[in-house]
């Protein structure tokens, strides 16, 4: 008997959870439909959620919402008709459609707006996929051009001179861009993106016939992409060198506020971290543990720090200028 009751209880529990999304959608939709275009409306208590119709899913919030909206709209219209004879009663059909009136027209417009929104989202996603495909096709085209030109050459230098050089970097899949590297003893020892962001190298092979392979480390210090480098600029002119990169600078944020655990930093419009330490006596040195230190491209950037406490919210904001190879210390004090 206990087993039978347990099975029944489990079945009922599963049924309740299965219809939870549909029920929530129905209740929300009923209130929205009942109060549609009535700004002084007091939301009613929704009736018992009906069983999903054929074609509806008990797991689908939107199916429940549409069902509830239609029923709420109908009940409000019927109530309005009973209370005021100047309104005509709409006719209900087994399919749940209504005769043309103000409510049904507005509801139709709402459904059309929802369909248009969904279509816009699908179009946006499709466009993103298309843009990704275009970038990949462009990268593949550039890689083919680079390799075709390289294969057309007959002579190659034995080594590449020490110093900074512009190279074509590719992963032979979806990436092909110009980068700046430093060569020492015929080996790449530095790899720079956007003329300032130096990336750590896991390993680098000796340069052979004007090209080489290296592997980068990602932000977590783990092995990342393996890329191929072509020294086309040097192959065209062995006397050419690239200008050294402008480098990067740092800024270190610190605070002496004991509630620093509630403080969140935003730098150049991006979330940069949450403070977990404070300096009660004096200021730290730049880059010290307990600060939030950011390595970034030289320039002037906006920062904002928000601290949400139990009794008040405090905000710091301003501008900071990062200089090449410099480190700026910014205090957030009480």
Secondary structure, 3 states (H helix, E strand, C coil): CHHHHHHHHHHHHHHHHHCHHHHHHHHHHHHHHHCCCCCCCCCCCCCCCCCCCCCCCCCCHHHHHHHHHHHHHHHHHHHHHHHCCCCCCCCECCCCCECCCHHHHHHHHHHHHHHHHHHHHHHHHHHHHHHHHHHHHHHHHHHHHHHHHHHHCCCCCCCCCCEEEEEEEECCCCCEEEEEEEECCCEEEEEEECCCEEECEEEECECECCEEEEEEECCCCCEEEEEEEECHHHHHCCCCCCCCCCCEEEEEEEECCCCHHHEEEEECCEEEEECCCCCCCCCCCCCCCCCEEEEEECEEEEEEEEEECCCCEEEEEEEEEECCCCEEEEEECC
